[in-house]
Amino acid sequence: MTMHRESWAFVFGVMGNIISFGVFLAPLPTFYQIYKKKSTEGFQSLPYVVALFSAMLWIYYAFVKREAALLLITINTFGIVVESIYLAIFLLYAPRKPRLTTIKLLLLLNVFGFGAMLLSTLYLSKGAKRLAIIGWICLVFNISVFAAPLFIIRRVIKTRSVEYMPFTLSMFLTINAVMWFFYGLLLRDYYVALPNTLGFVFGIIQMGMYLMYRNATPVALEEPVKAQELNGHIIDVGKMGTMEPNHAATAGAVGKV
């Protein structure tokens, strides 16, 4: 029975990896436009900084856990590489102020924040207690990330427009959350399973909102419409000048989990 459960967990984990690879690569059109225009044009780096941090957290969790952690390691290693490339491109073409802001965010969250967590868990805890502390950190952080769609849902209601909430992306993120939920559930790893329950719920809500407002007459707002949503993988829905809305997902899945 245990082998049967682990086999199914492996299947869901592989499917989660495949979908998460696609989600991590979703921002490529956006960064190609940045490269072509040699400008970030008000585009924000925060989703990618957070996605990198999430992937770093899950990699650390996976290495401490060791048992049945290979699929967490593969997807989040890929996530770290991809997010680092995105941020390098952003830093290369961003104006001075956004570049400095991004560097400050990276130092605060990814260097000092992650470093403090790493050292404190390494020296102040051990064994199962260490794994539990890291797991709770990952769980709480990812729940906060999954809750971010509340902002884009609010914008959809105010503008009666689904321009910044594409149905296809919402669907794939929902499926992704299902894959990682069952992966965690079958392995009885509730640090992985629980955040994805919320990811599934918000994914369903987003798809429902899309169907509700897809044919509605949009309402113009006074302020510029720029929205960025952190959604498991982090979803960016920023608009760059005259470009079409690009939707970037990045997270740990499991980073995108």
TATA-V358099 format. One record per backbone hydrogen bond with DSSP energy under -0.5 kcal/mol. CO is the residue of the C=O (numbers start at 1). NH is the residue of the N-H. E is the energy in kcal/mol with one decimal. If there is no record, write none. Layout:
CO;NH;E / CO;NH;E
This chain:
1;5;-2.4 / 2;6;-2.5 / 3;7;-2.2 / 4;8;-2.0 / 5;9;-2.2 / 6;10;-2.1 / 7;11;-1.9 / 8;12;-2.5 / 9;13;-2.5 / 10;14;-2.5 / 11;15;-2.3 / 12;16;-2.5 / 13;17;-2.3 / 14;18;-2.4 / 15;19;-2.4 / 16;20;-2.6 / 17;21;-2.5 / 18;22;-1.5 / 19;23;-2.1 / 20;24;-2.8 / 21;25;-1.6 / 22;26;-0.6 / 23;26;-0.9 / 23;249;-1.0 / 24;27;-0.5 / 25;28;-1.9 / 26;29;-0.6 / 27;30;-0.5 / 27;31;-2.1 / 28;32;-2.1 / 29;33;-1.8 / 30;34;-1.9 / 31;35;-2.1 / 32;36;-2.4 / 33;37;-2.8 / 34;38;-1.5 / 34;39;-1.1 / 40;43;-2.2 / 41;241;-0.6 / 45;48;-1.0 / 45;49;-1.9 / 46;50;-2.5 / 47;51;-2.0 / 48;52;-2.1 / 49;53;-2.0 / 50;54;-2.6 / 51;55;-2.3 / 52;56;-2.2 / 53;57;-2.3 / 54;58;-2.3 / 55;59;-2.1 / 56;60;-2.1 / 57;61;-2.5 / 58;62;-2.6 / 59;63;-2.3 / 60;64;-2.1 / 61;65;-2.6 / 62;66;-2.9 / 65;67;-2.8 / 66;69;-1.2 / 69;73;-2.0 / 70;74;-2.5 / 71;75;-1.4 / 72;76;-1.7 / 73;77;-2.2 / 74;78;-1.9 / 75;79;-2.0 / 76;80;-2.3 / 77;81;-2.1 / 78;82;-2.7 / 79;83;-2.9 / 80;84;-2.0 / 81;85;-1.9 / 82;86;-2.4 / 83;87;-2.4 / 84;88;-2.1 / 85;89;-2.3 / 86;90;-2.4 / 87;91;-2.7 / 88;92;-1.7 / 89;93;-1.7 / 90;94;-1.9 / 93;40;-0.7 / 95;99;-2.2 / 96;100;-2.5 / 97;101;-2.4 / 98;102;-2.4 / 99;103;-2.2 / 100;104;-2.4 / 101;105;-2.3 / 102;106;-2.6 / 103;107;-2.4 / 104;108;-2.8 / 105;109;-3.0 / 105;110;-0.6 / 106;110;-0.9 / 106;111;-1.4 / 107;112;-3.2 / 108;113;-1.3 / 109;114;-1.5 / 111;115;-2.0 / 112;116;-2.5 / 113;117;-2.0 / 114;118;-2.8 / 115;119;-2.6 / 116;120;-2.3 / 117;121;-2.2 / 118;122;-1.9 / 119;123;-2.2 / 120;124;-1.9 / 121;125;-0.7 / 126;129;-1.1 / 126;130;-0.8 / 127;131;-1.9 / 128;132;-2.3 / 129;133;-2.2 / 130;134;-2.4 / 131;135;-2.7 / 132;136;-2.4 / 133;137;-2.0 / 134;138;-2.5 / 135;139;-2.6 / 136;140;-2.8 / 137;141;-2.3 / 138;142;-2.4 / 139;143;-2.1 / 140;144;-2.0 / 141;145;-1.7 / 142;146;-2.6 / 143;147;-1.5 / 145;148;-1.2 / 146;149;-0.7 / 147;150;-1.9 / 148;151;-2.2 / 148;152;-0.6 / 149;153;-2.6 / 150;154;-1.9 / 151;155;-1.8 / 152;156;-2.2 / 153;157;-2.1 / 154;158;-2.2 / 155;159;-2.9 / 156;160;-2.0 / 156;161;-0.6 / 159;219;-3.4 / 162;165;-1.9 / 166;170;-2.0 / 167;171;-2.5 / 168;172;-2.3 / 169;173;-2.4 / 170;174;-2.0 / 171;175;-2.5 / 172;176;-2.5 / 173;177;-2.2 / 174;178;-1.9 / 175;179;-2.4 / 176;180;-2.3 / 177;181;-2.1 / 178;182;-2.3 / 179;183;-1.9 / 180;184;-2.5 / 181;185;-2.8 / 182;186;-2.7 / 183;187;-1.4 / 184;189;-3.4 / 185;188;-1.0 / 188;190;-0.9 / 189;192;-1.0 / 189;193;-1.9 / 190;194;-2.1 / 192;196;-0.8 / 193;197;-0.9 / 194;197;-1.1 / 194;198;-1.1 / 195;199;-1.8 / 196;200;-2.2 / 197;201;-2.1 / 198;202;-2.7 / 199;203;-1.8 / 200;204;-2.3 / 201;205;-2.2 / 202;206;-2.5 / 203;207;-2.3 / 204;208;-2.3 / 205;209;-2.6 / 206;210;-2.3 / 207;211;-2.2 / 208;212;-1.8 / 209;213;-2.3 / 210;214;-1.5 / 213;216;-1.3 / 216;218;-0.6 / 218;220;-0.5 / 224;226;-1.1 / 227;237;-0.6 / 229;231;-0.6 / 229;235;-0.9 / 231;233;-2.2 / 233;231;-0.7 / 233;251;-0.6 / 234;236;-0.6 / 234;250;-1.0 / 235;229;-1.5 / 235;237;-0.6 / 236;248;-1.9 / 237;227;-0.8 / 238;246;-1.2 / 239;241;-0.7 / 240;243;-3.2 / 246;248;-0.6 / 247;249;-0.5 / 248;236;-3.1 / 250;234;-4.3 / 251;256;-0.9 / 252;256;-9.9 / 252;257;-5.7 / 254;252;-1.1 / 254;257;-9.9 / 255;252;-9.9 / 255;253;-1.5 / 256;253;-2.9 / 256;254;-2.1 / 256;255;-0.5
